[in-house]
Amino acid sequence: MKTERKEEFKVSGQELLQKVKQLIKDGNVRRISIKSKSDKTIIEIPLTVGVVGAVIAPVLAAVAAIAALVTDCTLTVERVA
């Protein structure tokens, strides 16, 4: 039976894209949510095991645009253990 666990990371806008790329590379991430300082969800990124570069490229472009607009944010990561 697969279990899920959640983790939260506080990152600056400059660190956001790099952290998301690292999490995707880890491979056991089911969903990433980016929240603003006011705890509003800006974007939720569902990920599957078969995600490849061509599919994830537009998502990373959106994350880069968000990173340019926010100073600090929180990443909530759902992992499959």
C-alpha positions in Angstrom: 0.0 0.0 0.0 1.3 3.4 -1.0 1.3 6.2 1.6 1.4 9.9 0.9 3.2 12.5 3.0 3.3 16.2 2.7 6.3 18.5 3.1 6.5 22.3 3.0 9.4 24.4 1.9 9.7 28.2 2.3 11.6 29.6 -0.7 12.4 32.9 -2.2 11.3 33.8 -5.7 14.9 33.3 -6.9 15.1 29.8 -5.5 11.6 28.7 -6.6 12.4 27.4 -10.1 15.5 25.5 -9.0 13.6 23.9 -6.1 10.8 22.7 -8.4 13.3 21.3 -10.9 15.0 19.4 -8.0 11.7 18.0 -6.7 10.6 16.8 -10.2 14.0 15.1 -10.6 13.5 13.3 -7.3 10.7 11.4 -9.0 8.5 10.4 -6.1 6.5 13.6 -6.1 2.8 13.4 -6.8 1.8 17.1 -6.6 3.5 20.4 -6.0 1.5 23.5 -4.8 2.9 27.0 -4.8 1.3 29.3 -2.2 1.8 33.0 -1.7 2.7 34.7 1.6 -1.0 35.2 2.2 -1.4 31.4 1.9 -3.4 31.6 -1.4 -2.6 28.8 -3.8 -1.0 30.3 -6.9 -0.6 27.0 -8.9 -0.9 23.3 -8.4 1.2 21.0 -10.5 0.1 17.4 -10.7 2.9 15.0 -11.6 2.9 11.4 -12.7 5.6 8.8 -13.0 5.7 9.2 -16.8 6.3 12.9 -16.9 9.0 13.8 -19.5 10.8 16.9 -20.5 8.5 18.0 -23.4 5.5 17.8 -21.1 7.0 19.5 -18.1 8.6 22.4 -20.1 5.5 24.6 -20.1 5.0 24.0 -16.4 8.5 25.1 -15.7 7.9 28.2 -17.9 4.9 29.0 -15.7 6.9 28.5 -12.5 9.6 30.8 -13.9 7.0 33.5 -14.5 5.6 33.1 -11.0 9.2 33.3 -9.6 9.6 36.6 -11.2 6.5 38.0 -9.5 6.8 36.7 -6.0 9.4 37.4 -3.3 8.7 34.6 -0.9 6.4 31.6 -1.2 5.7 28.1 0.2 6.0 24.9 -1.8 3.8 22.1 -0.5 4.9 18.7 -1.9 2.9 15.5 -1.8 5.1 12.5 -2.0 4.4 8.8 -2.5 6.3 6.7 -0.1 
